[in-house]
Amino acid sequence: MSYLNLGILAHVDAGKTSLTERLLYDAGIIDRVGSVDSGSTQTDSMDLERRRGITIQSAVVAFQLDGLTVNLIDTPGHTDFIAEVERALRVLDGAVLVVSAVEGVQAQTRVLFRTLERLGVPTLLFVNKVDRRGAREADLLDDLAEMLSPRLLPMGTVRGIGGGDAAVEPFAFADPAFAERAVEMLTAGSDEFLAAYLDDPDSLDCEAELAAQVRAGTAHPVFFGSAVTGAGVAALTEGVRRYLPVPRRDAEGAPVGTVFKVEHGAAGQKVAYVRLRQGRIAPREQLTTFRRVDGAVASFEGKVTGVEVFATGTETVMAVAEPGSIAKVKGLTEVRIGDAIGSEEALASGGFFTPPTLETVVRPADPKDRIPLNRALLSLAERDPLVDPHLDELSEEMAVRLYGEVQKEVVASLLDEEFGIAVEFEETRAIHIERPLRTAEALHEMGPWQQTPHLATVGLRIEPGEPGSGLHYGLAVERGSLTRALRNAVEETVHKVLKRGLYGWAVTDCRVLLTATGYIGKASTANDFRAVTAFLLDVMLKEAGTEVCEPVNSFHVEFPAGTGNAVLKTLGEARSNIKGQFSTETTGYVSGFMPTEAVHGVERRLPGITEGLALFTTEFAEYRPVYGTPPRRG
């Protein structure tokens, strides 16, 4: 059996879920196309998804395509659920990026495309909603080339665009005009193909070359259509079959895979969604999972009690999971999202997107639910580790991390519907970070003259890193100078201690090096090294000093002429840094940067001051030093 794990990605409301429905309908999986507005789609199964008309959790549906099993993964489009998208990206063989023919390239569109390119995921573009009023073709292609990539090839044209009877006419390589355009794009992406063209242009197989460049992630066919009417979707499906790769699978050896989703079954047991890359998984098999905990890799053992693979639609069947498949695996009681199956080398090296930059305190409406709330939040964290439930030291209540206000509503809904706990939230606040200002070193040597009685020699150095580089730990000594247990004790302590800097925020964008070591046989313990490491980090942070930085978003706002003064006043009150501004007779445009903490307030106020006609897009840009007195956490 061959498998293709295909992601459907887009900015919110571009039509991802509607496209998923149309693909399932065309494949004969469903007898009618569900509606996002009416809550009748296959993949939006949560009550809140149906009520809000948005995708919140990634969902898997399967269909057959000429003997190929396509596991189609519908991902959220709203930026509040970017963590779900990240988990899906790790298991894809190819992707379809959906763009609205009306709204065009939006903030999330650019973020997703950049990430797909960076990962080398073969990607097709589907321009949806060609039947909608205001739909565009020629100038939208110009926007795609300018904002996404010049390595695009339109695969058809639209007749009657913007009307309910809009139809797509596919191009054919037999058409000289299309073949010429294809050759121009393909020769720009391959010196070998250019040489072949110069040598014998009549012998070229443009379609095979396009498939090769798509699979290399360097070319992107563009299909036009409408998920609602079905126009152009058959051509997209054919493009999936022709141009996206079906990787070769290794059925031999131990199973290796990635857990990208965890849910709970009817009896409360964990069900892990595993993308299997190598080997097979069968019931009663003993599996090892790996996870990073405070910088070190931990392993967990579990016995598989059941395996199901996707067959048609959302239905699964009990079967041995083959390489390349997506399986629902039961029995792994310790499993969490992001775990690697079978090999720690399968662990992701880092996130593609910035972690949540907001947090809020959550408390039960009924004080008697405080302990059940803590348990419920930990259960939610198994499905979304980035929520990171933790004790807020100021209020001594539980706090969670968020990407935005919509995610807050999701947390409240899940707590109410699944656990019967009504909750209240404090106002959302920004999560700051601390960066070391300078290099600092510290050394603790065993001996009665030292400030601690611990039998451990440890030398450490902390160095500032590039913005966005994160926290890196390394060795400037031989690995054999310490036992593995003692090395792990130092590394774990570095990651644990630097979660709180001089002002209470996590210390990041730096490098910590172990520069000296020493121990006395079994007399030196891991606790000795933990205590000394924590002591030295405290000394070094005070010597190096830290600067507190706040998260900042870039923004772009379009608004009707005549409302500019009110818009600029609102942006000024949000501490915005305006970088660009111009206007036409009917529309004003402003772009710049603002603190992430202020984004929700601006989103709330703009409709009232622009008669609901403002278009506001924003995405995380960077962390910037705070001016004035740095805020403290705890």
PEZI-V583391 format. One record per pair of residues at least 6 apart in sequence whose C-alpha atoms are under 7 Angstrom apart, sorted by the first residue. I is the first residue (numbers start at 1). J is the second residue. If there is no record, write none. Layout:
BEGIN
i | j
I | J
I | J
END
This chain:
BEGIN
i | j
2 | 68
2 | 69
3 | 68
3 | 69
3 | 70
3 | 246
3 | 324
3 | 325
4 | 69
4 | 70
4 | 71
4 | 93
4 | 246
5 | 70
5 | 71
5 | 72
5 | 92
5 | 93
5 | 94
6 | 70
6 | 71
6 | 72
6 | 73
6 | 92
6 | 93
6 | 94
6 | 95
7 | 72
7 | 73
7 | 74
7 | 92
7 | 94
7 | 95
7 | 96
8 | 16
8 | 73
8 | 74
8 | 75
8 | 95
8 | 96
8 | 97
9 | 16
9 | 75
9 | 77
9 | 96
9 | 97
9 | 98
10 | 16
10 | 77
10 | 97
10 | 98
10 | 99
10 | 109
11 | 77
11 | 78
11 | 106
11 | 108
11 | 109
12 | 77
12 | 78
14 | 98
14 | 99
14 | 100
15 | 98
15 | 128
16 | 98
17 | 74
18 | 35
18 | 36
18 | 227
18 | 228
19 | 227
21 | 33
21 | 34
21 | 41
22 | 33
22 | 227
22 | 230
24 | 30
24 | 63
25 | 31
25 | 32
25 | 33
27 | 63
29 | 63
29 | 312
29 | 313
34 | 40
34 | 41
35 | 41
36 | 53
37 | 53
39 | 50
39 | 51
39 | 53
43 | 59
44 | 50
44 | 55
49 | 55
49 | 56
55 | 75
55 | 76
55 | 77
56 | 76
56 | 81
57 | 75
57 | 76
57 | 84
58 | 73
58 | 74
58 | 75
58 | 76
58 | 84
59 | 73
59 | 74
59 | 75
60 | 71
60 | 72
60 | 73
60 | 74
60 | 314
61 | 71
61 | 72
61 | 73
61 | 312
61 | 313
61 | 314
62 | 69
62 | 70
62 | 71
62 | 72
62 | 310
62 | 311
62 | 312
62 | 313
62 | 314
63 | 69
63 | 70
63 | 71
63 | 312
63 | 313
64 | 70
75 | 84
75 | 85
76 | 84
76 | 85
80 | 403
80 | 404
80 | 406
80 | 407
86 | 352
87 | 260
88 | 260
91 | 275
93 | 121
93 | 245
94 | 121
94 | 122
94 | 123
94 | 244
95 | 121
95 | 122
95 | 123
95 | 124
96 | 123
96 | 124
96 | 125
96 | 126
97 | 123
97 | 124
97 | 125
97 | 126
98 | 125
98 | 126
98 | 127
98 | 128
99 | 105
99 | 126
99 | 127
99 | 128
100 | 127
100 | 128
100 | 129
101 | 127
101 | 128
101 | 129
101 | 130
101 | 135
101 | 136
102 | 134
102 | 135
102 | 136
104 | 140
105 | 144
107 | 617
107 | 618
107 | 619
110 | 148
113 | 148
115 | 352
117 | 217
120 | 216
120 | 217
121 | 217
122 | 214
122 | 215
122 | 216
122 | 217
122 | 244
123 | 214
123 | 217
123 | 220
124 | 220
124 | 221
124 | 222
125 | 220
125 | 221
125 | 222
125 | 223
126 | 222
126 | 223
126 | 224
127 | 223
127 | 224
127 | 225
128 | 224
128 | 225
128 | 226
128 | 227
129 | 135
129 | 225
129 | 226
130 | 161
130 | 162
130 | 166
130 | 225
130 | 226
131 | 161
131 | 162
131 | 163
131 | 164
131 | 165
131 | 166
131 | 226
132 | 162
132 | 163
132 | 164
133 | 162
133 | 163
134 | 162
135 | 161
135 | 162
145 | 152
151 | 185
151 | 218
151 | 219
151 | 220
152 | 219
152 | 220
152 | 221
152 | 222
153 | 182
153 | 220
153 | 221
153 | 222
154 | 221
154 | 222
154 | 223
155 | 170
155 | 171
155 | 221
155 | 222
155 | 223
156 | 168
156 | 169
156 | 170
156 | 171
156 | 223
156 | 224
157 | 168
157 | 169
157 | 170
158 | 166
158 | 167
158 | 168
158 | 169
159 | 166
159 | 167
159 | 168
160 | 166
160 | 167
167 | 231
168 | 224
168 | 225
168 | 231
168 | 232
171 | 178
172 | 178
173 | 179
183 | 206
186 | 210
187 | 193
187 | 194
197 | 204
211 | 242
211 | 243
213 | 219
214 | 220
214 | 243
214 | 244
215 | 243
215 | 244
215 | 245
223 | 236
224 | 232
225 | 231
225 | 232
225 | 233
226 | 232
227 | 233
249 | 277
249 | 278
249 | 323
249 | 324
250 | 278
250 | 279
250 | 323
251 | 278
251 | 279
251 | 280
251 | 323
252 | 279
253 | 279
254 | 279
254 | 342
255 | 278
255 | 279
255 | 280
255 | 281
255 | 342
256 | 276
256 | 277
256 | 278
256 | 279
256 | 341
256 | 342
256 | 343
257 | 274
257 | 275
257 | 276
257 | 277
257 | 278
257 | 340
257 | 341
257 | 342
257 | 346
258 | 274
258 | 275
258 | 276
258 | 338
258 | 339
258 | 340
258 | 341
258 | 346
259 | 272
259 | 273
259 | 274
259 | 275
259 | 337
259 | 338
259 | 339
259 | 340
260 | 273
260 | 274
260 | 337
260 | 338
261 | 272
261 | 273
261 | 337
261 | 383
262 | 270
262 | 271
262 | 272
262 | 273
262 | 336
262 | 337
262 | 382
262 | 383
263 | 270
263 | 271
263 | 272
263 | 383
264 | 270
264 | 271
265 | 271
270 | 330
270 | 333
271 | 328
271 | 329
271 | 330
272 | 328
272 | 329
272 | 330
273 | 326
273 | 327
273 | 328
273 | 329
274 | 326
274 | 327
274 | 328
275 | 324
275 | 325
275 | 326
275 | 327
276 | 323
276 | 324
276 | 325
276 | 326
277 | 323
277 | 324
278 | 323
279 | 322
279 | 323
280 | 320
280 | 321
280 | 322
280 | 323
281 | 320
281 | 321
282 | 307
282 | 320
282 | 321
283 | 304
283 | 305
283 | 306
283 | 307
284 | 303
284 | 304
284 | 305
285 | 303
285 | 304
286 | 302
286 | 303
286 | 304
287 | 301
287 | 302
287 | 303
287 | 342
288 | 299
288 | 300
288 | 301
288 | 302
288 | 341
288 | 342
289 | 299
289 | 300
289 | 301
289 | 339
289 | 340
289 | 341
289 | 342
290 | 297
290 | 298
290 | 299
290 | 300
290 | 339
290 | 340
290 | 341
290 | 344
291 | 297
291 | 298
291 | 299
291 | 339
291 | 340
292 | 298
294 | 492
294 | 495
294 | 496
295 | 491
295 | 492
295 | 495
296 | 488
296 | 491
296 | 492
300 | 334
302 | 331
302 | 332
302 | 333
303 | 331
303 | 332
304 | 329
304 | 330
304 | 331
304 | 332
305 | 330
305 | 331
306 | 329
306 | 330
306 | 331
307 | 318
307 | 319
307 | 320
307 | 321
307 | 327
307 | 328
307 | 329
307 | 330
308 | 316
308 | 317
308 | 318
308 | 319
308 | 327
308 | 328
308 | 329
309 | 316
309 | 317
309 | 318
309 | 319
309 | 321
309 | 326
309 | 327
309 | 328
310 | 316
310 | 317
310 | 326
310 | 327
311 | 317
321 | 327
336 | 382
336 | 383
337 | 382
337 | 383
337 | 384
339 | 347
340 | 346
340 | 347
356 | 401
356 | 402
356 | 403
357 | 402
357 | 403
357 | 430
357 | 431
357 | 551
358 | 401
358 | 402
358 | 403
358 | 428
358 | 429
358 | 430
358 | 431
359 | 399
359 | 400
359 | 401
359 | 402
359 | 428
359 | 429
359 | 430
359 | 431
360 | 399
360 | 400
360 | 401
360 | 425
360 | 426
360 | 427
360 | 428
360 | 429
361 | 397
361 | 398
361 | 399
361 | 400
361 | 425
361 | 426
362 | 397
362 | 398
362 | 399
362 | 423
362 | 424
362 | 425
362 | 426
363 | 397
363 | 398
363 | 423
363 | 424
363 | 425
364 | 370
364 | 373
364 | 421
364 | 422
364 | 423
364 | 424
365 | 422
365 | 423
365 | 424
369 | 421
373 | 421
376 | 415
376 | 419
377 | 389
378 | 389
381 | 387
381 | 388
386 | 401
387 | 400
387 | 401
387 | 402
388 | 400
388 | 401
389 | 398
389 | 399
389 | 400
390 | 398
390 | 399
390 | 400
391 | 397
391 | 398
391 | 399
392 | 398
392 | 399
393 | 634
394 | 634
412 | 423
415 | 421
415 | 422
416 | 422
429 | 597
430 | 596
430 | 597
432 | 505
432 | 548
432 | 549
432 | 550
432 | 551
433 | 505
433 | 506
433 | 507
433 | 508
433 | 548
433 | 549
433 | 550
434 | 501
434 | 505
434 | 506
434 | 507
434 | 508
434 | 546
434 | 547
434 | 548
434 | 549
435 | 507
435 | 508
435 | 509
435 | 546
435 | 547
435 | 548
436 | 464
436 | 510
436 | 544
436 | 545
436 | 546
436 | 547
437 | 464
437 | 544
437 | 545
437 | 546
437 | 547
438 | 463
438 | 464
438 | 544
438 | 545
439 | 462
439 | 463
439 | 464
439 | 544
440 | 461
440 | 462
440 | 463
440 | 540
440 | 543
440 | 544
441 | 460
441 | 461
441 | 462
441 | 540
442 | 459
442 | 460
442 | 461
442 | 536
442 | 540
443 | 458
443 | 459
443 | 460
444 | 457
444 | 458
444 | 459
445 | 456
445 | 457
445 | 458
446 | 455
446 | 456
446 | 457
454 | 528
455 | 519
455 | 524
455 | 528
456 | 518
456 | 519
456 | 524
456 | 528
456 | 529
457 | 516
457 | 517
457 | 518
457 | 519
458 | 516
458 | 517
458 | 518
458 | 533
459 | 514
459 | 515
459 | 516
459 | 517
460 | 512
460 | 513
460 | 514
460 | 515
461 | 512
461 | 513
461 | 514
461 | 515
462 | 510
462 | 511
462 | 512
462 | 513
463 | 510
463 | 511
463 | 512
464 | 509
464 | 510
464 | 511
465 | 509
465 | 510
465 | 511
466 | 509
467 | 509
468 | 509
469 | 509
470 | 508
470 | 509
470 | 510
471 | 508
471 | 509
471 | 510
471 | 511
472 | 510
472 | 511
472 | 512
473 | 511
473 | 512
473 | 513
474 | 512
474 | 513
474 | 514
475 | 513
475 | 514
475 | 515
476 | 513
476 | 514
476 | 515
477 | 514
477 | 515
477 | 516
481 | 517
482 | 517
485 | 526
486 | 526
486 | 529
489 | 526
489 | 529
489 | 530
490 | 529
490 | 530
490 | 533
493 | 530
493 | 533
493 | 534
497 | 534
498 | 506
498 | 507
499 | 505
499 | 506
499 | 507
500 | 506
500 | 507
501 | 507
502 | 546
503 | 632
503 | 633
504 | 632
504 | 633
504 | 634
505 | 633
547 | 625
548 | 625
548 | 626
548 | 630
549 | 623
549 | 624
549 | 625
549 | 626
550 | 623
550 | 624
550 | 625
550 | 626
551 | 595
551 | 596
551 | 622
551 | 623
551 | 624
552 | 593
552 | 594
552 | 595
552 | 596
552 | 620
552 | 621
552 | 622
552 | 623
552 | 624
553 | 593
553 | 594
553 | 595
553 | 596
553 | 618
553 | 619
553 | 620
553 | 621
553 | 622
554 | 592
554 | 593
554 | 594
554 | 618
554 | 619
554 | 620
554 | 621
555 | 591
555 | 592
555 | 593
555 | 617
555 | 618
555 | 619
556 | 590
556 | 591
556 | 592
556 | 616
556 | 617
556 | 618
557 | 589
557 | 590
557 | 591
557 | 614
557 | 615
557 | 616
557 | 617
558 | 587
558 | 588
558 | 589
558 | 590
558 | 614
558 | 615
558 | 616
559 | 587
559 | 588
559 | 589
559 | 610
559 | 613
559 | 614
559 | 615
560 | 586
560 | 587
560 | 588
560 | 610
560 | 613
560 | 614
561 | 585
561 | 586
561 | 587
561 | 588
563 | 609
563 | 610
564 | 588
566 | 609
570 | 602
574 | 594
574 | 598
575 | 594
576 | 592
576 | 593
576 | 594
577 | 592
577 | 593
577 | 594
578 | 591
578 | 592
578 | 593
579 | 591
579 | 592
580 | 590
580 | 591
580 | 592
581 | 589
581 | 590
581 | 591
582 | 588
582 | 589
582 | 590
583 | 589
606 | 614
607 | 613
607 | 614
END
